[in-house]
Amino acid sequence: MAEKTIALISTLDTKIDTTNYLTRLIRELGCRPISIDVGALTSGDLKSDFSNEEVVRRAGKDLADLIKAGKRDEIMTAMGEGASVVLADLLEENRLDGVLGIGGNQGTAIAAMAMRSLPFGLPKYLVSTVASGNMRPYVGHKDIAVIFSITDLVGKPNTVSETILANAVSAMVGMINHGHTIKQDKNRKSVALSALGNTEPTAHRVSNLLSKAGYEVVTFHASGAGGSAMEELIGDGIFCGLIDLTPHELAEEIVAKGAYVPVVPGRMTAAARFGIPQVISTGALEYLCFGPWESIPPSMRKRKIYMHNPYNANVKVSQKEMSEIGRQMAKRLNDSIGPVAILVPRLGWSTYGSKGGALYDPKGYELLLKGLKSNLKDSISYDEVDLHINDEGFADLCVSEFLKMLERP
């Protein structure tokens, strides 16, 4: 069996002792480390498989010029982009089984940028001094495992950091020796499905019905990262169709507010581009998600608000915004080169958006639907039904319409 390789991304100018410790551990566990230095000021006597100068050169830049200009953000960007190219080349050459990165704020940013360029399923592990904070800007929508380093990583490994680092290497070796990569099975028909807690009953029933019909259902939480991951995997050709029950992230993308704004702009575009059959609904388009109360922008605090829990607030989308969401939804679906059917449950789009619910807004719903219908191509099927999105009958209708699409020549 060929020796497994682990790319090790670190800043040798500040983390040389920690890097040497990790290198030794990787070798002791039977793998080969490939060191990638992303430190701006590493001296020439510190050797690596890919020097900082080489990394920046892969990004089409010159390190000396960047240092002379003194723009730290440009240096960090060039390091991240160059490390991405290095990883892509290693992957192409079948010399990459996993990536381990370490760093403080800057090192974390560089390593995460490089890891985000890799495909889903390839092991990625990041030991970071800032992992207890908001990691979304670093991780994005990729499957990067992150652990808090507890201590700083400057200087020699110590009683605490040795344990964290050794566990990180063990986890990485375990993943590359016993984990799985995403492989497309031509005999498996996979369907993408979007969901939130507010649409879970129908998502659950849709999943069960499709499973009984012989389909594998891959459900994505419409949390910004979930939708972006779904869009990317649609582009990778993983799915034979999509039931976009909960296009909630489109609302946050259009309004440009909320905790679930897509990591990558362009929600509801991949399926249109690649022509897979789509059944579209209006799940959770009437509100935006925020964190605790204090995370809600002051300008939005007079809107209808429902505290889903102490750490999650649902804030009503304005009627003007609803109209624009409808127009943008039509615009994106009009680009579809495959079949599309829109099913609208008139009795409510979420648990809290039905009559009597905290976010109920019949006028807003009509404005969104008007913006959608008046801009939609005639070739796209559109139907409104007197059901709630979480009624069993609505789930049955979504599945029935989807299966009819697949049966058409």
C-alpha positions in Angstrom: 0.0 0.0 0.0 1.3 3.4 -0.9 2.3 5.7 1.9 -0.4 8.2 2.8 0.5 11.8 2.6 -0.7 14.7 4.8 -0.2 18.3 3.7 0.8 20.4 6.7 0.1 24.1 6.4 1.8 26.4 8.9 3.7 29.6 9.3 7.3 28.5 9.9 8.3 32.0 10.9 6.2 31.7 14.1 5.3 28.0 14.5 8.5 26.1 13.7 8.6 24.1 16.9 4.9 23.1 16.7 5.4 22.2 13.0 8.4 20.0 13.8 6.4 18.3 16.5 3.5 17.6 14.1 5.9 16.4 11.4 7.4 13.9 13.8 4.0 12.6 14.9 2.8 12.2 11.4 5.8 10.1 10.5 5.5 8.0 13.7 1.9 7.1 12.6 3.2 5.9 9.3 2.3 8.8 7.0 4.4 11.2 5.0 4.1 14.9 5.8 4.3 17.5 3.1 5.1 20.9 4.6 3.7 24.1 3.1 5.1 27.2 4.6 2.8 30.2 4.6 4.8 32.4 6.9 5.7 35.8 5.4 9.0 36.2 7.2 10.4 32.7 7.3 14.2 32.8 7.0 16.0 30.8 4.3 17.5 28.3 6.7 14.1 26.8 7.6 13.4 24.2 5.0 10.0 23.0 3.8 8.6 21.1 0.8 7.0 24.2 -0.4 8.7 27.5 0.7 6.8 30.7 1.4 8.3 32.1 -1.8 7.1 29.2 -3.8 3.6 29.4 -2.3 3.3 33.1 -3.2 4.8 32.4 -6.7 2.0 29.9 -7.3 -0.4 32.8 -6.8 1.4 34.8 -9.5 3.0 37.1 -7.0 6.5 37.9 -5.7 7.0 37.7 -1.9 9.7 40.3 -1.7 7.5 42.8 -3.6 4.6 42.1 -1.3 6.7 42.5 1.8 8.1 45.7 0.5 4.7 47.1 -0.2 3.8 46.3 3.4 0.2 45.3 2.8 -0.4 42.4 5.2 -3.8 41.6 3.8 -2.4 41.1 0.3 0.3 38.9 1.6 -2.3 36.7 3.4 -4.4 36.5 0.3 -1.5 35.5 -1.9 -0.5 32.9 0.6 -4.0 31.4 0.7 -4.4 31.4 -3.1 -0.9 30.0 -3.6 -1.5 27.2 -1.0 -4.8 26.4 -2.8 -2.8 25.9 -6.0 -0.2 23.7 -4.3 -3.0 21.5 -2.8 -4.8 21.3 -6.2 -1.6 20.2 -7.9 -0.9 17.6 -5.2 -4.4 16.2 -5.5 -4.1 16.0 -9.3 -0.8 14.1 -8.8 -2.5 11.7 -6.3 -0.2 12.9 -3.6 -2.7 14.3 -1.2 -4.8 12.2 1.3 -5.5 14.9 3.8 -4.7 18.4 5.0 -3.8 19.5 8.5 -3.5 23.2 9.3 -2.5 25.2 12.4 -2.5 28.8 13.2 -3.5 31.9 15.0 -5.8 34.4 13.3 -3.7 34.8 10.2 -2.5 31.2 9.9 -6.1 30.0 10.4 -7.3 32.4 7.6 -4.6 31.2 5.2 -5.0 27.4 5.9 -8.8 27.7 5.8 -8.7 29.5 2.5 -6.6 26.7 1.0 -8.8 24.0 2.5 -12.0 25.6 1.1 -10.7 25.0 -2.4 -10.7 21.2 -1.9 -13.5 18.9 -2.8 -16.0 17.6 -0.2 -14.9 14.4 1.5 -11.1 15.0 1.5 -10.1 15.1 5.2 -9.4 18.6 6.4 -8.5 19.4 10.0 -7.6 22.8 11.5 -6.1 23.5 14.9 -6.8 27.2 15.7 -6.3 29.6 18.5 -9.5 31.4 17.4 -11.8 28.4 17.0 -14.0 29.4 19.9 -15.3 32.4 17.9 -17.3 32.8 14.7 -15.7 30.4 12.3 -18.1 30.9 9.4 -15.8 33.3 7.5 -13.0 30.7 7.8 -14.9 27.5 7.1 -17.6 28.7 4.7 -19.7 25.8 3.5 -16.9 23.2 3.4 -16.3 20.1 5.6 -13.4 21.4 7.6 -13.0 20.0 11.1 -11.9 22.7 13.5 -10.6 22.3 17.1 -9.7 25.0 19.6 -6.0 24.8 20.4 -6.6 25.9 24.1 -3.2 27.4 24.3 -1.3 29.6 21.9 0.9 27.7 19.4 4.0 30.0 19.7 7.0 28.4 21.1 7.6 24.7 22.0 4.7 22.4 22.5 3.7 22.0 26.2 1.8 19.8 28.5 -1.6 21.1 27.1 -0.8 21.7 23.5 1.0 18.4 23.0 -2.3 16.6 23.7 -4.4 18.7 21.4 -1.9 18.5 18.6 -1.4 14.7 19.0 -5.1 14.2 18.9 -5.3 16.3 15.8 -2.8 14.1 14.0 -4.5 11.0 15.2 -7.8 12.2 13.9 -6.3 13.1 10.6 -4.6 9.7 10.3 -7.8 8.0 11.3 -9.8 9.9 8.6 -7.4 9.1 5.8 -7.0 5.4 6.8 -10.6 4.6 7.6 -12.8 7.4 6.2 -14.6 7.7 2.9 -14.6 10.1 0.0 -17.8 11.1 -1.9 -18.2 8.7 -4.8 -21.0 8.8 -7.3 -22.8 5.5 -7.7 -24.5 5.2 -11.1 -27.0 2.8 -9.6 -28.0 5.2 -6.8 -30.5 7.9 -7.7 -29.9 10.8 -5.4 -32.3 13.8 -4.8 -31.4 17.0 -3.0 -34.0 18.4 -0.5 -33.9 21.7 1.4 -35.3 22.0 4.9 -35.5 23.9 8.2 -37.1 23.1 11.5 -40.1 25.1 10.4 -40.6 22.8 7.4 -39.3 19.5 9.0 -42.6 17.6 9.0 -42.9 17.8 5.2 -39.2 17.3 4.6 -39.4 14.1 6.7 -42.4 12.8 4.8 -40.9 13.7 1.4 -37.7 11.9 2.3 -39.6 8.7 3.4 -41.8 8.7 0.3 -38.9 9.1 -2.1 -36.9 6.5 -0.2 -39.8 4.0 -0.7 -39.8 4.9 -4.4 -36.1 3.9 -4.7 -34.4 7.3 -4.3 -31.7 8.4 -1.9 -32.6 11.7 -0.3 -29.8 14.1 0.7 -31.3 16.8 2.9 -29.6 20.2 3.4 -30.3 22.5 6.3 -31.2 25.9 4.8 -28.7 27.7 7.0 -26.6 29.6 4.4 -23.8 27.1 4.4 -26.2 24.2 3.7 -27.7 25.8 0.7 -24.3 26.8 -0.7 -23.0 23.2 -0.3 -26.1 21.9 -2.0 -25.6 24.3 -4.9 -22.0 23.2 -5.3 -22.9 19.5 -5.2 -25.6 20.0 -7.8 -22.9 21.5 -10.0 -20.8 18.4 -9.3 -23.5 16.2 -10.9 -24.4 14.4 -7.7 -28.2 14.7 -8.0 -30.8 13.6 -10.5 -33.3 16.2 -9.2 -34.1 18.8 -6.5 -37.1 19.4 -4.2 -36.4 22.9 -3.0 -39.0 22.9 -0.3 -37.2 25.6 1.8 -35.5 28.2 -0.3 -35.2 30.4 2.8 -31.7 31.5 2.0 -32.9 33.3 -1.1 -34.7 35.8 1.2 -31.6 36.4 3.2 -29.5 36.8 0.1 -31.9 39.3 -1.4 -32.4 41.3 1.8 -28.6 40.9 2.6 -29.3 40.5 6.3 -29.5 37.5 8.6 -27.4 34.6 10.0 -28.3 32.4 7.0 -27.1 34.5 4.1 -25.6 32.0 1.6 -21.9 31.6 2.0 -21.6 31.8 -1.8 -24.1 34.1 -3.6 -26.3 32.5 -6.2 -28.9 30.5 -4.3 -31.4 28.8 -6.7 -29.1 28.9 -9.7 -27.2 25.6 -10.0 -30.2 23.4 -10.7 -31.3 25.9 -13.3 -27.9 25.9 -15.0 -27.5 22.1 -15.0 -31.0 21.3 -16.0 -32.0 18.8 -13.3 -35.8 18.6 -12.6 -36.9 20.9 -9.8 -40.0 21.1 -7.6 -39.9 24.5 -5.9 -41.9 25.8 -2.9 -41.9 28.8 -0.7 -40.8 27.4 2.6 -39.7 30.0 5.2 -39.3 32.9 2.7 -41.3 35.2 5.0 -38.6 35.7 7.7 -34.9 36.2 8.4 -32.9 34.3 10.9 -30.7 36.0 13.5 -28.9 35.0 16.7 -29.9 36.3 20.1 -32.0 39.5 20.4 -29.0 41.8 20.5 -27.8 40.5 17.1 -30.9 41.9 15.4 -30.1 45.2 13.7 -31.8 48.1 15.6 -33.5 49.1 12.4 -35.3 45.8 12.3 -36.4 45.5 15.9 -39.9 47.0 15.3 -40.8 44.2 12.9 -42.7 41.1 13.9 -40.2 38.9 15.7 -40.5 35.4 17.1 -37.7 34.0 19.4 -37.3 30.4 18.2 -35.0 29.9 21.2 -32.8 32.2 23.3 -30.1 32.1 20.6 -32.2 32.2 17.4 -34.6 35.0 16.4 -37.0 34.9 13.4 -37.6 38.4 12.0 -40.3 39.2 9.5 -39.3 40.2 6.0 -40.9 43.5 5.0 -43.6 43.6 2.3 -41.4 45.5 0.0 -38.7 42.9 0.4 -41.2 40.1 -0.2 -42.1 41.6 -3.6 -38.4 41.8 -4.6 -37.8 38.2 -3.4 -40.6 37.1 -5.7 -39.1 38.9 -8.7 -35.7 37.5 -8.1 -37.0 34.0 -7.6 -38.7 34.2 -11.0 -35.6 35.6 -12.6 -33.4 32.8 -11.4 -35.9 30.0 -12.3 -36.4 31.5 -15.7 -32.8 30.5 -16.5 -33.7 26.8 -16.0 -32.9 24.5 -18.9 -34.7 21.6 -17.3 -38.3 21.1 -16.0 -39.5 23.3 -13.1 -42.8 23.1 -11.1 -43.6 25.6 -8.4 -46.1 24.5 -5.7 -47.3 27.2 -3.3 -49.1 26.1 -0.1 -51.6 29.0 0.5 -52.3 28.1 4.2 -48.8 28.8 5.4 -45.1 28.6 4.5 -43.7 27.7 7.9 -44.8 26.8 11.4 -45.0 30.5 12.5 -46.2 31.9 9.1 -49.7 30.3 9.1 -52.9 32.1 10.2 -52.6 33.0 13.9 -48.8 32.5 13.8 -46.4 35.1 15.0 -45.1 35.9 11.5 -48.4 35.6 9.6 -48.6 38.3 6.8 -51.1 37.5 4.0 -50.5 40.8 2.3 -46.8 40.1 2.1 -47.4 36.6 0.7 -49.6 38.0 -2.0 -46.9 40.6 -2.9 -44.2 37.9 -3.2 -46.5 35.7 -5.3 -47.4 38.6 -7.5 -43.7 39.4 -8.1 -43.1 35.8 -8.9 -46.0 35.1 -11.2 -45.8 38.3 -13.2 -42.2 37.7 -14.0 -42.3 33.9 -14.5 -41.9 32.3 -18.0 -45.1 30.6 -19.3 -43.2 27.3 -19.7 -42.7 27.0 -15.9 -45.5 25.1 -14.1 -47.1 27.1 -11.3 -49.9 25.9 -8.9 -51.3 27.2 -5.6 -53.0 24.7 -3.3 -55.2 25.1 -0.2 -52.7 23.3 2.1 -50.1 24.3 4.7 -46.5 23.5 3.9 -46.4 20.9 6.7 -49.6 19.1 5.7 -49.1 15.5 4.7 -51.0 16.2 1.5 -48.5 18.9 0.5 -45.6 16.5 0.9 -47.5 13.9 -1.2 -48.1 16.5 -3.9 -44.4 17.5 -4.0 -43.3 13.9 -4.4 -46.0 13.1 -7.0 -45.1 16.1 -9.1 -41.4 15.3 -8.9 -41.9 11.6 -9.9 -44.0 12.7 -12.9 -41.2 15.0 -14.0 -38.7 12.1 -14.0 -41.1 9.9 -15.9 -41.5 12.4 -18.7 -39.3 11.8 -21.8 
